[in-house]
Amino acid sequence: MALQATFNCKMVLLAHPGTQYSYQLARQLARHGSLYQFWTGFALSAEGAQGQFARLLPAKFQRRIANRLVRGVEASRLRTMPGLEWKALKRIRRHESPQKVFHERNRIFQERIPVYALERANALVGFDTSSWIIAERALKLGKPFFLDQSISHPLANQSIMQRVARSYPEWQKTIQPRLPEVLDCEQREYQLATMIIAASSFTRRTLISHGVAPEKIVVNPYGVDLELFHPPAQRRERTRLRFLFLGSVDARKGAPLLVEAWRRMAMKNADLLLVGPVTDEERRLIPELPGLKVMGKLPHRELPELLRQCDVLVFPSYCEGFAQVLLEAMASGMPIITTEATAGPDLITDGVEGKIIPSGNLDALIDAMRHFAGQPEEIEKSAVAARRSAERFSWDAYGDRWQQILREHA
């Protein structure tokens, strides 16, 4: 009871210089009465005066700041550093190295969080690549530090990407290795963390295989907005089967493997939509193939309807911390094809809500896609099962699990 009371008194400090899933965690901590302060780069409280003002802006400006609105968090608990974020984005637009820019931004962000805020908090929560200084400060103050690990261990990622580069040498220039200084800071985070919260079992395995103590790691899968992402009111009449890839169209997420699978399959009456950020260099590596459509990045507000208009999500990533799109597709009533190197095994049973394949296995990918193409009735069965499974992973369920972690380990 004492621990429960501690974490109902608004004394958890959450810090993330960007976005990712920190906004959802801030909302969940606030829902449980546990949030002391949320420190971030640029954000607006949807419930505060700034959020109300944002609703008066022209539509194009509202779209630009839509992913910076924090819902469910009082403005009084929000602390931002918009100038720091603006300078970082400006440098990236000048084609400076994103890794170097964000590493410097993350350092300054941590240093600027005042001592009084850390002293008043009774637990600190930070995110990988942006918490090594916070973790050290927490240790000096005798505060527990919880590290949210959003991606697999960087050395595991690096090893996997070397394998990808050997398989697809033409994509090698698009693969950026981790900077040594970033690796060093990540290692310090692992060493200093009281607990590490991984979003998938795959991430946990990569951490353990690189020396992180298993007892320090807890798996807590992310959630999904079950109202925003939902199945269509009526199943569309299929004249052409639509496979969808949603995410950065790059080597790590399996784009070259998927394109090669599509080339070999030469499917008729089917389309493959590649939706997500794609650089000019990556676009040049993708050949023109029948049914293959490179659509680029779409506004987030368009994604729920896009998912409802497609049939099967194909996400053959080599290395993921989670892959939020898997849950979004499942909630939308879509079966998924993904790899064991994602949160897929934590979300579905192979052959029920979709297919789990070995990463990098071209034949397995082709077989999985042909399974649904040749048996459209399986799409309907898996779609129902996928939505049912997704309903176990609401953001509130994610927040409830976080609360339990804090109570048990702080």
C-alpha positions as CSV (number, residue, x, y, z in Angstrom):
1,M,0.0,0.0,0.0
2,A,2.9,2.4,0.7
3,L,4.3,2.0,-2.8
4,Q,0.9,2.5,-4.3
5,A,0.4,5.7,-2.4
6,T,3.9,6.9,-3.5
7,F,3.0,6.5,-7.2
8,N,-0.4,8.2,-6.9
9,C,1.2,11.5,-5.8
10,K,2.3,12.9,-9.1
11,M,6.1,12.5,-8.6
12,V,7.3,10.7,-11.7
13,L,9.4,12.8,-14.0
14,L,9.3,11.8,-17.7
15,A,11.8,13.1,-20.2
16,H,12.1,12.8,-23.9
17,P,13.5,15.4,-26.3
18,G,11.4,14.3,-29.3
19,T,8.1,12.4,-29.6
20,Q,8.0,8.6,-30.2
21,Y,5.6,7.1,-27.6
22,S,6.5,9.5,-24.8
23,Y,3.2,11.4,-25.3
24,Q,1.2,8.3,-24.7
25,L,3.2,7.4,-21.6
26,A,2.8,11.0,-20.2
27,R,-1.0,10.7,-20.7
28,Q,-1.0,7.3,-19.0
29,L,1.0,8.5,-16.0
30,A,-1.3,11.5,-15.7
31,R,-4.3,9.2,-15.9
32,H,-3.0,7.3,-12.9
33,G,-2.1,10.5,-11.0
34,S,1.6,9.7,-11.2
35,L,3.0,12.4,-13.5
36,Y,5.0,15.1,-11.8
37,Q,6.5,16.8,-14.9
38,F,6.9,15.9,-18.6
39,W,10.0,17.4,-20.2
40,T,10.2,17.4,-24.0
41,G,11.2,19.4,-27.0
42,F,8.2,21.1,-28.6
43,A,4.7,20.1,-27.5
44,L,1.4,21.7,-26.7
45,S,-1.1,20.6,-24.1
46,A,-4.3,19.8,-26.0
47,E,-6.3,20.8,-22.9
48,G,-4.4,24.1,-22.3
49,A,-4.7,27.6,-23.8
50,Q,-2.0,26.8,-26.4
51,G,-3.9,23.7,-27.6
52,Q,-7.1,25.8,-27.8
53,F,-5.2,28.5,-29.8
54,A,-3.9,25.8,-32.1
55,R,-7.4,24.8,-33.1
56,L,-7.9,28.4,-34.4
57,L,-5.0,28.1,-36.8
58,P,-5.4,27.4,-40.5
59,A,-5.8,23.8,-41.4
60,K,-2.3,23.4,-42.9
61,F,-0.7,24.6,-39.6
62,Q,-2.9,22.4,-37.6
63,R,-1.7,19.4,-39.7
64,R,2.0,20.4,-39.0
65,I,1.6,20.4,-35.3
66,A,-0.9,17.6,-34.9
67,N,1.7,15.1,-33.7
68,R,2.9,17.7,-31.1
69,L,-0.4,17.9,-29.2
70,V,-0.2,16.1,-25.9
71,R,-3.7,15.0,-24.8
72,G,-4.6,14.2,-21.2
73,V,-1.8,16.2,-19.6
74,E,-2.3,19.4,-17.8
75,A,-0.3,22.4,-19.2
76,S,1.1,23.0,-15.8
77,R,2.9,19.6,-15.9
78,L,4.4,20.2,-19.4
79,R,8.0,21.6,-19.8
80,T,9.3,22.2,-23.2
81,M,12.5,23.4,-25.0
82,P,11.2,24.5,-28.4
83,G,14.3,26.5,-29.4
84,L,16.5,23.4,-29.0
85,E,14.2,21.3,-31.2
86,W,13.9,24.1,-33.8
87,K,17.7,24.4,-34.1
88,A,18.1,20.6,-34.5
89,L,15.5,20.4,-37.3
90,K,17.1,23.4,-39.0
91,R,20.5,21.8,-39.0
92,I,19.1,18.5,-40.4
93,R,17.4,20.5,-43.2
94,R,20.9,21.8,-44.0
95,H,21.9,18.1,-44.5
96,E,24.0,17.7,-41.4
97,S,24.2,14.2,-40.0
98,P,21.0,13.5,-38.1
99,Q,22.8,11.2,-35.7
100,K,25.3,13.9,-34.7
101,V,22.6,16.6,-34.5
102,F,20.2,14.5,-32.4
103,H,23.1,13.3,-30.1
104,E,24.0,16.9,-29.4
105,R,20.4,17.9,-28.9
106,N,19.9,15.0,-26.5
107,R,22.9,16.0,-24.5
108,I,21.8,19.6,-24.1
109,F,18.3,18.6,-23.4
110,Q,19.4,16.5,-20.4
111,E,21.7,19.1,-19.1
112,R,19.0,21.7,-19.1
113,I,16.5,19.8,-16.9
114,P,16.9,21.7,-13.6
115,V,18.2,20.1,-10.4
116,Y,15.1,21.1,-8.5
117,A,12.9,19.0,-10.8
118,L,15.0,15.9,-10.4
119,E,15.2,16.4,-6.6
120,R,11.4,16.7,-6.2
121,A,10.7,13.6,-8.4
122,N,10.8,10.2,-6.7
123,A,11.3,8.3,-10.0
124,L,12.7,9.3,-13.4
125,V,11.8,7.8,-16.8
126,G,13.8,8.4,-19.9
127,F,14.3,6.9,-23.4
128,D,17.2,5.2,-25.1
129,T,19.9,7.5,-26.7
130,S,18.6,10.5,-24.7
131,S,19.1,9.5,-21.0
132,W,22.7,8.8,-20.1
133,I,23.1,12.1,-18.2
134,I,19.7,11.8,-16.6
135,A,20.6,8.3,-15.4
136,E,23.8,9.5,-13.9
137,R,22.0,12.4,-12.2
138,A,19.4,10.0,-10.8
139,L,22.1,7.8,-9.4
140,K,23.8,10.7,-7.6
141,L,20.4,11.7,-6.1
142,G,19.5,8.2,-5.1
143,K,16.5,8.1,-7.4
144,P,15.3,5.0,-9.4
145,F,15.7,5.5,-13.2
146,F,13.6,3.6,-15.7
147,L,14.8,3.3,-19.3
148,D,12.3,2.9,-22.0
149,Q,14.1,0.9,-24.7
150,S,12.3,1.6,-28.0
151,I,14.7,-0.4,-30.3
152,S,16.8,-3.5,-30.2
153,H,20.3,-3.4,-28.9
154,P,22.4,-1.2,-31.2
155,L,25.1,-3.8,-31.7
156,A,22.6,-6.4,-32.6
157,N,21.1,-4.0,-35.0
158,Q,24.5,-3.2,-36.5
159,S,25.3,-6.9,-37.0
160,I,22.0,-7.6,-38.6
161,M,22.4,-4.6,-41.0
162,Q,25.9,-5.9,-42.0
163,R,24.1,-9.1,-43.1
164,V,21.5,-7.1,-45.0
165,A,24.3,-5.1,-46.8
166,R,25.9,-8.3,-47.9
167,S,22.6,-9.6,-49.3
168,Y,21.8,-6.3,-51.0
169,P,25.1,-4.5,-51.6
170,E,23.3,-1.8,-53.8
171,W,21.5,-0.7,-50.7
172,Q,24.7,-0.4,-48.6
173,K,25.1,3.3,-49.0
174,T,21.6,3.8,-47.4
175,I,22.6,2.0,-44.2
176,Q,24.2,4.3,-41.6
177,P,26.2,2.7,-38.8
178,R,25.8,3.9,-35.2
179,L,28.3,6.5,-34.1
180,P,30.8,5.3,-31.5
181,E,29.9,8.1,-29.1
182,V,26.2,7.2,-29.4
183,L,27.0,3.6,-28.7
184,D,29.0,4.5,-25.6
185,C,26.2,6.6,-24.2
186,E,23.7,3.8,-24.8
187,Q,25.9,1.4,-22.9
188,R,26.0,3.8,-20.0
189,E,22.2,3.9,-20.0
190,Y,22.0,0.1,-19.7
191,Q,24.5,0.0,-16.9
192,L,22.8,2.8,-14.8
193,A,19.1,1.9,-15.3
194,T,17.2,0.5,-12.4
195,M,14.9,-1.2,-14.9
196,I,14.8,-1.4,-18.6
197,I,11.3,-1.5,-20.2
198,A,11.5,-3.1,-23.6
199,A,8.5,-3.0,-26.0
200,S,9.0,-6.5,-27.4
201,S,10.5,-9.9,-26.5
202,F,12.8,-9.6,-29.5
203,T,14.3,-6.4,-28.0
204,R,14.8,-8.1,-24.6
205,R,16.6,-11.0,-26.3
206,T,19.0,-8.7,-28.1
207,L,19.8,-6.8,-24.8
208,I,20.5,-10.1,-22.9
209,S,22.7,-11.4,-25.7
210,H,24.8,-8.3,-25.4
211,G,25.4,-8.5,-21.7
212,V,22.4,-6.8,-20.1
213,A,21.2,-8.6,-17.0
214,P,17.8,-10.4,-17.7
215,E,16.4,-9.4,-14.3
216,K,16.7,-5.7,-15.2
217,I,14.4,-6.1,-18.3
218,V,10.6,-6.0,-18.4
219,V,8.6,-6.4,-21.6
220,N,5.7,-3.9,-22.0
221,P,4.2,-3.8,-25.5
222,Y,2.9,-0.5,-26.8
223,G,-0.8,0.2,-27.4
224,V,-3.0,1.4,-30.2
225,D,-6.0,3.8,-30.5
226,L,-8.8,1.3,-30.9
227,E,-11.3,4.0,-31.9
228,L,-9.1,5.7,-34.5
229,F,-8.0,2.4,-36.0
230,H,-11.0,0.1,-36.6
231,P,-12.3,-2.2,-39.3
232,P,-14.4,-0.9,-42.1
233,A,-18.1,-0.9,-41.6
234,Q,-18.4,-3.1,-44.7
235,R,-15.7,-5.3,-46.2
236,R,-14.8,-3.9,-49.6
237,E,-15.4,-5.9,-52.7
238,R,-12.1,-7.2,-53.9
239,T,-11.3,-6.9,-57.5
240,R,-7.6,-6.7,-56.8
241,L,-5.9,-7.8,-53.7
242,R,-4.0,-5.0,-51.9
243,F,-0.9,-5.8,-50.0
244,L,0.4,-2.9,-47.9
245,F,3.9,-2.0,-46.6
246,L,3.7,0.9,-44.1
247,G,6.9,2.4,-42.7
248,S,10.2,3.9,-43.8
249,V,11.0,2.3,-47.2
250,D,14.5,1.3,-46.2
251,A,16.8,-1.8,-45.9
252,R,16.3,-2.3,-42.2
253,K,12.5,-2.7,-42.6
254,G,13.0,-5.2,-45.4
255,A,12.2,-3.1,-48.5
256,P,14.7,-4.7,-50.8
257,L,13.6,-8.2,-49.7
258,L,9.9,-7.3,-50.3
259,V,10.6,-5.8,-53.7
260,E,12.5,-9.0,-54.7
261,A,9.6,-11.1,-53.5
262,W,7.1,-9.1,-55.5
263,R,9.3,-9.4,-58.6
264,R,9.5,-13.2,-58.3
265,M,5.8,-13.6,-57.6
266,A,4.7,-11.6,-60.7
267,M,1.2,-11.6,-59.3
268,K,-1.8,-10.7,-61.4
269,N,-4.9,-8.9,-60.0
270,A,-2.9,-7.7,-57.0
271,D,-1.1,-4.5,-55.9
272,L,1.7,-3.8,-53.4
273,L,1.6,-0.3,-51.9
274,L,4.8,1.0,-50.3
275,V,3.8,3.8,-48.0
276,G,6.2,5.8,-45.9
277,P,9.3,8.0,-46.1
278,V,11.6,7.2,-48.9
279,T,14.8,9.0,-49.9
280,D,15.7,9.8,-53.5
281,E,18.5,7.2,-53.4
282,E,16.2,4.5,-52.0
283,R,13.6,5.3,-54.6
284,R,16.1,4.8,-57.4
285,L,16.8,1.3,-56.1
286,I,13.2,0.3,-56.5
287,P,12.4,-1.0,-60.0
288,E,9.2,-0.4,-61.9
289,L,7.1,-3.6,-61.5
290,P,3.5,-4.4,-62.3
291,G,1.2,-3.6,-59.4
292,L,4.1,-2.0,-57.3
293,K,3.2,1.5,-56.2
294,V,5.7,3.7,-54.3
295,M,3.4,6.2,-52.6
296,G,5.9,7.9,-50.2
297,K,4.9,9.4,-46.9
298,L,1.3,10.2,-46.2
299,P,-0.2,12.4,-43.5
300,H,-0.9,10.4,-40.3
301,R,-4.6,11.3,-40.4
302,E,-4.9,9.4,-43.7
303,L,-3.5,6.2,-42.4
304,P,-6.6,4.7,-40.7
305,E,-8.6,4.9,-43.9
306,L,-5.7,3.6,-45.9
307,L,-5.5,0.5,-43.7
308,R,-9.2,-0.1,-44.0
309,Q,-8.8,0.0,-47.8
310,C,-6.1,-2.7,-47.9
311,D,-6.2,-6.4,-47.3
312,V,-2.9,-7.7,-45.8
313,L,0.0,-5.8,-44.1
314,V,3.4,-7.0,-45.1
315,F,6.2,-5.9,-42.8
316,P,9.3,-8.0,-43.3
317,S,11.6,-6.0,-41.0
318,Y,15.1,-7.3,-40.1
319,C,15.2,-5.5,-36.7
320,E,12.5,-3.6,-34.8
321,G,11.9,-2.5,-31.2
322,F,8.2,-3.0,-31.8
323,A,6.7,-1.8,-35.1
324,Q,3.6,0.2,-34.2
325,V,2.1,-0.4,-37.6
326,L,1.5,-4.0,-36.7
327,L,-1.0,-3.1,-34.0
328,E,-2.6,-0.4,-36.2
329,A,-3.2,-2.9,-39.0
330,M,-4.6,-5.5,-36.6
331,A,-6.9,-3.0,-35.0
332,S,-8.1,-2.1,-38.5
333,G,-9.0,-5.7,-39.2
334,M,-6.0,-6.7,-41.3
335,P,-4.0,-9.9,-41.0
336,I,-0.2,-9.2,-40.9
337,I,2.9,-10.8,-42.3
338,T,5.9,-10.0,-40.3
339,T,9.1,-11.4,-38.8
340,E,10.3,-12.8,-35.5
341,A,12.5,-9.7,-35.3
342,T,9.5,-7.5,-34.4
343,A,6.8,-7.5,-31.8
344,G,4.8,-9.9,-34.0
345,P,5.4,-12.9,-31.8
346,D,4.1,-11.0,-28.8
347,L,1.0,-9.9,-30.7
348,I,-0.2,-12.9,-32.7
349,T,-0.2,-16.6,-33.1
350,D,1.4,-17.8,-36.3
351,G,-1.3,-18.9,-38.7
352,V,-4.2,-17.3,-36.8
353,E,-4.0,-13.5,-37.0
354,G,-1.3,-13.6,-39.7
355,K,2.1,-15.1,-40.5
356,I,5.4,-14.9,-38.6
357,I,8.4,-15.6,-40.9
358,P,12.2,-15.7,-40.3
359,S,13.7,-12.3,-41.1
360,G,15.5,-12.2,-44.4
361,N,13.9,-15.5,-45.7
362,L,12.7,-14.7,-49.2
363,D,11.0,-18.1,-49.8
364,A,9.0,-17.8,-46.5
365,L,7.9,-14.3,-47.4
366,I,6.7,-15.4,-50.8
367,D,4.8,-18.4,-49.3
368,A,3.1,-16.2,-46.8
369,M,1.9,-13.7,-49.4
370,R,0.8,-16.5,-51.7
371,H,-1.1,-18.1,-48.8
372,F,-3.4,-15.1,-48.6
373,A,-3.5,-14.5,-52.3
374,G,-4.6,-18.0,-53.0
375,Q,-7.1,-18.3,-50.1
376,P,-9.0,-15.0,-49.8
377,E,-11.3,-16.6,-47.3
378,E,-8.3,-16.8,-44.9
379,I,-8.1,-13.0,-45.0
380,E,-11.5,-12.7,-43.5
381,K,-10.9,-15.2,-40.8
382,S,-7.5,-13.7,-39.9
383,A,-8.9,-10.2,-40.0
384,V,-11.5,-11.0,-37.3
385,A,-8.9,-12.7,-35.1
386,A,-6.4,-9.7,-35.7
387,R,-8.9,-7.2,-34.4
388,R,-9.8,-9.3,-31.4
389,S,-6.1,-9.7,-30.5
390,A,-5.5,-5.9,-30.9
391,E,-8.2,-5.2,-28.4
392,R,-5.9,-6.6,-25.7
393,F,-3.4,-3.8,-26.4
394,S,-5.1,-0.5,-25.7
395,W,-3.0,2.4,-24.5
396,D,-4.8,2.2,-21.2
397,A,-3.6,-1.4,-20.8
398,Y,-0.1,-0.2,-21.6
399,G,-0.4,2.5,-18.9
400,D,-1.7,0.0,-16.4
401,R,1.3,-2.2,-16.9
402,W,3.6,0.7,-16.6
403,Q,2.0,1.5,-13.2
404,Q,2.6,-2.0,-12.0
405,I,6.3,-1.8,-13.1
406,L,6.7,1.4,-11.1
407,R,5.1,-0.1,-8.0
408,E,7.2,-3.2,-8.1
409,H,10.6,-1.8,-8.9
410,A,10.9,1.7,-7.6
